């Protein structure tokens, strides 16, 4: 038998029963990255362990992304040169005075040589990460880059990390041109998996451009001309879409991003292993090293 008494709009203890309103995440109009969260989770390409990627600024003032270990560590267990802290979503290479700090993943990655100064805690953590890498490999969940299968004969010839020229700046792409994915957020609150390259839009062209080095360094370059995927002939809006790493469905201005863009400013000396002197698909006898 149901009570015929109407609801008074209050709970049994007398507090008002107000419906809970869902909060909507919005990106401010002056946001430089249009990201809706600070830490960008990812996995190391060399060992497969989880990392948190944060934007940071090096001493030269260039913006880049650094992978940090997901957990904080006691500051006393981390060498002074490896102590980082996060403030307002940005990583800073210094200690903020608290008993805890962050450490770059490169200092813990078991696929990289161990740093010279290691504390017992860091050595133990590196051993745990190495065991986790071995477990991922045995379960088939991770394949190291060194053990990756060679490309098939019918696969398109092209560099694994091509150099892209857009908005008058050269960037090092994270993947081959056709596999660079969108970083926007979908309605399911996941990162979009559509490629940035779309057959309905004009594509770039492979061309040989002079290999230039930064002015602050001596020009000791392996080759004089290098293969570059040139996008500068496209309209400005299309180049901006590539720079923001958005697919055609998320090409609207101010679209929220769930992941950081993976473009890396190209340095001919630092990224010399990605410099190629022949165009993709050209005869192999013209390749110079």
C-alpha positions as CSV (number, residue, x, y, z in Angstrom):
1,X,0.0,0.0,0.0
2,X,1.5,3.3,-1.1
3,X,1.2,6.5,0.9
4,X,-0.9,9.2,-0.6
5,X,1.1,11.9,1.1
6,X,2.8,14.2,-1.5
7,X,6.5,14.7,-1.4
8,X,7.5,17.8,0.5
9,X,10.8,18.2,-1.4
10,X,12.9,17.5,1.7
11,X,14.7,14.4,2.9
12,X,14.0,12.6,6.1
13,X,16.5,14.8,8.1
14,X,14.8,18.0,6.8
15,X,17.5,19.0,4.2
16,X,16.2,20.1,0.8
17,X,16.2,17.4,-1.8
18,X,17.7,19.2,-4.7
19,X,18.5,17.3,-7.9
20,X,22.2,17.0,-8.7
21,X,23.1,19.0,-11.8
22,X,25.9,17.6,-14.0
23,X,28.8,19.9,-14.5
24,X,30.0,20.5,-18.1
25,X,33.7,20.9,-18.8
26,X,34.4,24.0,-20.8
27,X,37.6,25.3,-22.3
28,X,38.3,29.0,-21.9
29,X,38.6,31.1,-25.0
30,X,42.2,32.2,-24.0
31,X,43.5,28.6,-23.4
32,X,46.8,28.2,-25.2
33,X,46.4,24.4,-25.7
34,X,42.6,23.8,-25.4
35,X,43.3,20.9,-23.1
36,X,40.7,19.8,-20.6
37,X,43.1,18.1,-18.3
38,X,46.7,18.6,-17.3
39,X,48.4,15.2,-17.2
40,X,48.3,13.3,-20.5
41,X,48.7,9.5,-19.8
42,X,50.7,7.5,-22.3
43,X,53.2,4.6,-22.6
44,X,56.9,4.6,-23.3
45,X,57.7,3.4,-26.8
46,X,60.9,1.7,-25.6
47,X,59.7,-0.2,-22.5
48,X,55.9,0.0,-22.5
49,X,55.5,1.4,-19.0
50,X,53.0,4.1,-18.2
51,X,54.0,7.8,-18.2
52,X,52.4,11.2,-17.7
53,X,53.3,13.7,-20.3
54,X,53.5,17.4,-19.3
55,X,54.3,20.5,-21.2
56,X,57.5,22.2,-20.0
57,X,59.9,24.9,-21.1
58,X,63.6,24.3,-21.5
59,X,66.3,26.9,-20.5
60,X,66.3,28.2,-24.1
61,X,62.6,29.0,-23.9
62,X,61.4,26.3,-26.3
63,X,58.2,24.6,-25.4
64,X,58.4,20.8,-25.4
65,X,56.8,17.8,-23.7
66,X,58.5,15.6,-21.1
67,X,57.3,12.2,-19.8
68,X,57.3,11.9,-16.0
69,X,56.9,8.9,-13.8
70,X,53.2,8.7,-12.8
71,X,53.8,8.7,-9.0
72,X,55.6,11.0,-6.8
73,X,58.8,9.9,-5.0
74,X,60.5,11.0,-1.8
75,X,62.8,13.9,-2.7
76,X,65.6,12.4,-0.6
77,X,65.6,9.3,-2.8
78,X,65.9,11.3,-6.1
79,X,69.2,13.0,-7.3
80,X,69.0,16.7,-7.3
81,X,69.4,16.9,-11.1
82,X,66.4,14.6,-11.6
83,X,63.9,16.4,-9.4
84,X,60.9,17.9,-11.1
85,X,57.7,19.4,-9.9
86,X,54.3,20.2,-11.5
87,X,52.6,23.5,-11.1
88,X,49.4,24.6,-12.9
89,X,49.7,21.7,-15.3
90,X,53.3,22.6,-16.3
91,X,56.5,20.6,-15.4
92,X,59.4,22.6,-14.0
93,X,63.0,21.1,-13.7
94,X,63.5,22.1,-10.0
95,X,62.4,21.1,-6.5
96,X,59.6,23.1,-4.9
97,X,60.8,22.4,-1.4
98,X,58.2,19.7,-0.5
99,X,59.2,16.2,0.7
100,X,58.0,14.8,-2.6
101,X,59.0,15.3,-6.2
102,X,58.6,13.9,-9.7
103,X,61.2,12.2,-11.8
104,X,61.6,11.9,-15.6
105,X,60.8,8.6,-17.1
106,X,64.1,8.6,-19.0
107,X,65.9,8.2,-15.7
108,X,63.9,5.1,-14.9
109,X,63.4,3.5,-18.3
110,X,64.9,0.0,-18.3
111,X,65.5,0.3,-22.1
112,X,67.9,3.2,-21.6
113,X,71.4,3.2,-19.9
114,X,71.2,3.8,-16.2
115,X,72.3,7.3,-15.0
116,X,75.6,7.6,-13.2
117,X,74.2,8.6,-9.8
118,X,71.5,6.1,-8.6
119,X,70.1,5.7,-5.2
120,X,68.9,2.3,-3.9
121,X,65.3,3.4,-4.2
122,X,65.7,4.3,-7.9
123,X,67.6,1.1,-8.6
124,X,64.7,-0.9,-7.1
125,X,62.2,1.1,-9.1
126,X,64.1,0.5,-12.3
127,X,64.1,-3.2,-11.6
128,X,60.3,-3.3,-11.1
129,X,59.8,-1.5,-14.4
130,X,62.1,-3.9,-16.1
131,X,60.1,-6.8,-14.8
132,X,56.9,-5.2,-15.9
133,X,58.3,-4.7,-19.4
134,X,59.2,-8.4,-19.5
135,X,55.7,-9.3,-18.4
136,X,54.2,-7.2,-21.2
137,X,56.4,-8.8,-23.8
138,X,55.7,-12.3,-22.6
139,X,51.9,-11.6,-22.7
140,X,52.1,-10.1,-26.2
141,X,50.9,-6.7,-25.0
142,X,54.1,-4.8,-26.0
143,X,56.6,-5.1,-28.8
144,X,59.9,-3.2,-28.4
145,X,60.9,-1.0,-31.4
146,X,64.1,-3.0,-31.8
147,X,62.1,-6.2,-32.2
148,X,59.4,-4.8,-34.4
149,X,58.8,-6.8,-37.6
150,X,60.3,-5.3,-40.8
151,X,57.9,-3.6,-43.3
152,X,56.3,-5.7,-45.9
153,X,57.4,-5.3,-49.6
154,X,54.0,-3.8,-50.5
155,X,54.1,-1.2,-47.7
156,X,54.5,2.4,-48.8
157,X,58.0,3.6,-48.6
158,X,58.4,6.5,-46.2
159,X,60.2,7.6,-43.0
160,X,58.9,6.4,-39.7
161,X,59.1,9.9,-38.3
162,X,58.9,12.4,-41.2
163,X,59.8,16.0,-41.1
164,X,56.8,18.2,-41.8
165,X,56.9,21.9,-42.9
166,X,53.8,23.9,-42.0
167,X,53.2,27.5,-40.9
168,X,56.8,28.3,-41.9
169,X,58.2,25.9,-39.2
170,X,59.6,22.4,-39.5
171,X,58.3,19.8,-37.1
172,X,59.2,16.1,-36.5
173,X,56.1,14.0,-36.8
174,X,55.5,11.3,-34.2
175,X,54.4,8.7,-36.8
176,X,54.2,8.3,-40.6
177,X,52.0,10.9,-42.2
178,X,49.0,8.6,-42.8
179,X,48.9,7.4,-39.2
180,X,49.0,10.7,-37.3
181,X,45.8,10.6,-35.2
182,X,43.6,13.4,-34.0
183,X,43.9,14.5,-30.3
184,X,40.3,15.9,-29.9
185,X,37.8,14.5,-27.4
186,X,34.9,12.4,-28.7
187,X,31.4,12.3,-27.2
188,X,32.4,9.2,-25.3
189,X,35.2,11.3,-23.6
190,X,37.9,9.3,-25.4
191,X,40.7,10.5,-27.7
192,X,39.6,10.5,-31.3
193,X,41.2,7.8,-33.5
194,X,40.6,9.4,-36.9
195,X,43.7,10.3,-38.9
196,X,44.6,13.9,-39.6
197,X,45.2,13.1,-43.3
198,X,41.9,13.1,-45.0
199,X,41.3,12.2,-48.7
200,X,38.6,15.0,-48.9
201,X,41.2,17.7,-48.3
202,X,44.3,18.7,-50.2
203,X,47.4,16.8,-49.2
204,X,51.0,18.0,-48.9
205,X,53.8,17.1,-51.3
206,X,57.2,15.5,-50.7
207,X,60.0,17.8,-51.7
208,X,63.7,18.2,-51.1
209,X,64.5,21.3,-49.1
210,X,67.9,22.7,-47.8
211,X,68.9,21.2,-44.5
212,X,69.3,24.2,-42.1
213,X,70.8,24.1,-38.6
214,X,70.1,26.4,-35.7
215,X,72.1,29.6,-35.7
216,X,73.4,29.0,-32.2
217,X,75.3,25.9,-33.3
218,X,78.0,25.3,-36.0
219,X,76.6,23.9,-39.3
220,X,77.9,20.3,-39.1
221,X,75.1,18.6,-41.1
222,X,75.3,15.2,-42.8
223,X,73.5,16.2,-46.0
224,X,72.7,19.5,-47.7
225,X,69.1,18.7,-48.8
226,X,66.5,16.6,-47.0
227,X,63.1,15.1,-47.7
228,X,60.3,17.2,-46.2
229,X,56.5,16.8,-46.3
230,X,55.6,20.3,-47.3
231,X,52.2,21.7,-46.3
232,X,52.9,25.4,-46.8
233,X,51.0,25.5,-50.1
234,X,47.8,24.6,-48.3
235,X,45.4,27.3,-47.0
236,X,46.1,28.8,-43.6
237,X,43.1,27.1,-42.0
238,X,44.2,23.7,-43.2
239,X,47.8,24.2,-41.9
240,X,46.3,25.3,-38.6
241,X,44.3,22.1,-38.5
242,X,47.4,20.0,-39.0
243,X,49.3,22.0,-36.3
244,X,46.5,21.5,-33.8
245,X,46.4,17.8,-34.9
246,X,42.7,17.7,-35.5
247,X,40.8,15.5,-38.0
248,X,38.3,17.0,-40.4
249,X,35.4,16.2,-38.0
250,X,37.0,18.3,-35.2
251,X,38.4,21.1,-37.4
252,X,36.2,23.7,-35.7
253,X,38.1,26.4,-33.9
254,X,38.4,25.9,-30.2
255,X,37.7,22.1,-30.3
256,X,38.8,20.6,-26.9
257,X,41.8,18.4,-27.0
258,X,42.2,15.3,-24.8
259,X,45.8,14.7,-25.6
260,X,48.8,16.8,-26.2
261,X,49.9,17.4,-29.8
262,X,52.9,15.2,-30.7
263,X,54.7,17.7,-33.0
264,X,58.3,18.2,-32.0
265,X,60.3,21.2,-33.2
266,X,62.8,19.9,-35.7
267,X,66.5,20.2,-35.0
268,X,68.8,19.0,-37.8
269,X,71.6,18.2,-35.3
270,X,69.6,16.7,-32.6
271,X,67.3,14.7,-35.0
272,X,70.0,13.8,-37.5
273,X,68.9,10.1,-37.6
274,X,65.6,11.3,-39.1
275,X,67.3,13.2,-41.9
276,X,66.8,11.5,-45.3
277,X,68.3,12.7,-48.5
278,X,65.9,11.0,-50.9
279,X,62.2,11.3,-51.4
280,X,59.9,8.4,-50.4
281,X,59.6,6.0,-53.3
282,X,62.8,7.1,-55.0
283,X,65.4,4.5,-56.2
284,X,67.6,3.3,-53.4
285,X,70.8,3.9,-55.3
286,X,70.3,7.6,-54.9
287,X,70.2,7.4,-51.1
288,X,73.1,9.1,-49.4
289,X,74.2,8.7,-45.8
